[in-house]
Amino acid sequence: MIEFANIRTIAEKELRDALRNRWFIVFTIAFAGLALALSALIQPGGTQLRMMSYSRTAASLINLVLLFVPLIGLTLGSTNLASDRETGALAYLLAQPVNRLEVLLGKYLGMAGALLATLTLGFGVAGVALALQGSIQDAGSYLLTVLLAYLLALAMLSLGFLVSAVAQKTTAALGGALFLWLFLVFIGDLGIMGTTVAMRMPIETVFFIAVLNPLQMFKLASILTIQANLEVLGPAGLYATDQFGGLLLPLLLVGLLIWIVVPLLGAMALFSRQEKFVLKGSTR
């Protein structure tokens, strides 16, 4: 039986600890500073110029999210359980009248709150800067981009917790998180491009392989919020627009939700069966 009061207590503690963590503070300041710098590149001018500048700035913010958010989510999530296991804090916590699911959900919700606070601050200062310059042409699209960034952050955090549930040491967890980040951000795209050229795969196959990557789901959905089609992505983008039409954005949102839920369920299943593993890790 899960007690929501226990989950709330653990989540509040994790949130306080994260907000006091110097590395998390550095991440937050860096993301907010870069987002503000990108929005400051807007130059006042005519309506057409402002619309073009907003589109460029929005695209730059999307690329910033693609690089920054997976790194933060994966590293914070992967080191959470592993570091507590090494220090013995996890064994002490499990000795209290709480079960493992309450501990994991509480930790996840606390870290999620801290991560979303970082994104809110970054997008908030960028949005204010754009609004002061009269450069936001569609506030709804901007807010939808923020929502997509939230979903991507939670998906990366879920993957990080899955890594943390598997890894016994902090160094192994961090190494696994960095490998996942490199794979999703760099190797995944390059691998798809190389395979496409070598095997001459049809466009529909390339598209379906690409959207298996949550970062590509975020990228496609974010571009759709800026413009009505994906022609900037070439034949694969045109195929996606023609094949799915107005259903593409809802399907991408569902895909991001699946990337949040499935890894988290995997982490819960592993962690709930790790009594000996937890105790062993706490004695090291």
HELIX and SHEET records of a PDB file:
HELIX    1   1 PHE A    4  ARG A   20  1                                  17    
HELIX    2   2 ARG A   22  ALA A   40  1                                  19    
HELIX    3   3 THR A   47  THR A   87  1                                  41    
HELIX    4   4 ALA A   89  LEU A   94  1                                   6    
HELIX    5   5 ARG A  100  LEU A  132  1                                  33    
HELIX    6   6 ALA A  139  VAL A  166  1                                  28    
HELIX    7   7 THR A  170  LEU A  182  1                                  13    
HELIX    8   8 PHE A  183  ILE A  187  3                                   5    
HELIX    9   9 GLY A  188  MET A  199  1                                  12    
HELIX   10  10 ILE A  203  ALA A  210  1                                   8    
HELIX   11  11 PRO A  214  ILE A  226  1                                  13    
HELIX   12  12 GLU A  231  LEU A  233  5                                   3    
HELIX   13  13 PRO A  235  PHE A  244  1                                  10    
HELIX   14  14 GLY A  245  LEU A  247  5                                   3    
HELIX   15  15 LEU A  248  PHE A  271  1                                  24    
HELIX   16  16 GLU A  275  SER A  282  1                                   8    
END                                                                             
